Amino acid sequence: MAAEGDPIAYFNITILEDDGGLAIQADISGGHFERDAEVLSVLHSLRTELGGVVCDDCT
């Protein structure tokens, strides 16, 4: 959340059908596009706890 109280990003968590793992997608708010480093920090913290990879436009 930004200091003003609005979200910097929205996180979508999905359970993968093939192996039951998790996929986490982060959509950065258009009003906070310059704060991607903070969102990446959250994703890297999640990766440390949960494992996996952090990538841009993974397929």
N, C-alpha and C positions, 0 to 999 in steps of 0.2 A: 504494500500500500504506500502511496505517496504521502508526504506530510499533510497534504490537503485532505486526505481521507479517501481519495479515489484510487482504484486499482491501477498498478503499473502493468500488470499482466494477468491473464486468465490461464489457469492450468486445467487441462483435460486429462483425466486418467482413464485408461482403457485396459481391460484384461484381454490379453491376446489369446485367440482361440487355439492356435497351434500348440503352444507350450504352457499356457496359463501364466506367462510372465506379464509384466506391466509395460505399457507405452505411455509416456507422459509428454503431452504437447503443450508448449507455452505460446500463447498469442499475446504479443505486446500491444498494449493500448496505443492507438494512434496519437494520443496526447502525450505519450511518454516514450516515443520511439527512440529518443536519445539515451534511454536508461537500460539498454540491452545488457550492459555489463552486470547490472544488479540481478537481472533475470537469469543470466548465465551462472552467476554465483549460486543462486538457489538450485538450479539444475545440477551443478557440480556437487553441491552438498547432498542432494538426493542420490546422485550416482555413488558417492562415497558410502552412503547408508545401504543402498539397494543393489548396487552393481550396475552393469550395463554400460552404455555409451551415450555421449552427448554429441549430436550432429545437427547440421542445418539441412533441411529438406531431405531427410532420410527416405529411402525407398526400400 
